[in-house]
Amino acid sequence: MPNWVAILITIVAALLLTILPMPAWTEWLRPAWVLLVLIYWTVTMPYLVGVGTAWLAGLVFDLLMGTVLGEHALAFTLVIYFISRLSLRLRMYSLPQQGMNILIFILFYQFIIYCIQGFLGELPNSHLYWLSSITSVVFWPWLFLLMRDFQRWFKIS
């Protein structure tokens, strides 16, 4: 299987996890699955996944979620740009250290979306909006290990 097909499968799986129905009281806890998968691939394979992939994934995300076209594409692109600049450093960190960096990047992503939604007059009506960054960091170690095993199984290099 070509590398790009395996990477595409993981991005599609993250998109499916994003649109998976959840109870209303847990909507604020949904991790940023697509961004976490993009971060993993950018850290491990910056020569295959980068800003262009983030832009395309963001456009598909916007179409699936019904948000303003380009909203998440811009946010994903900015975050992945900074991740790609720091990918060698992030690769050397332990999982807890990576988690703290991931928290900063997910908060940055959410801040960009918050600013865009504020500009459009559609701000979230609850401070629980920021909880998604916490759950993203909690799921990061398990996602990292699962993705690493997926990468080894399909011999993606």
Stockholm file with secondary structure:
# STOCKHOLM 1.0

chainA/1-157         MPNWVAILITIVAALLLTILPMPAWTEWLRPAWVLLVLIYWTVTMPYLVGVGTAWLAGLVFDLLMGTVLGEHALAFTLVIYFISRLSLRLRMYSLPQQGMNILIFILFYQFIIYCIQGFLGELPNSHLYWLSSITSVVFWPWLFLLMRDFQRWFKIS
#=GR chainA/1-157 SS CCHHHHHHHHHHHHHHHHHSCCCGGGGGGCCCHHHHHHHHHHHHCTTTSSHHHHHHHHHHHHHHHTCCTTHHHHHHHHHHHHHHHTHHHHHHSCHHHHHHHHHHHHHHHHHHHHHHHHHHTCCCSSGGGGHHHHHHHHHHHHHHHHHHHHHHHTTCC
#=GC SS_cons         CCHHHHHHHHHHHHHHHHHSCCCGGGGGGCCCHHHHHHHHHHHHCTTTSSHHHHHHHHHHHHHHHTCCTTHHHHHHHHHHHHHHHTHHHHHHSCHHHHHHHHHHHHHHHHHHHHHHHHHHTCCCSSGGGGHHHHHHHHHHHHHHHHHHHHHHHTTCC
//
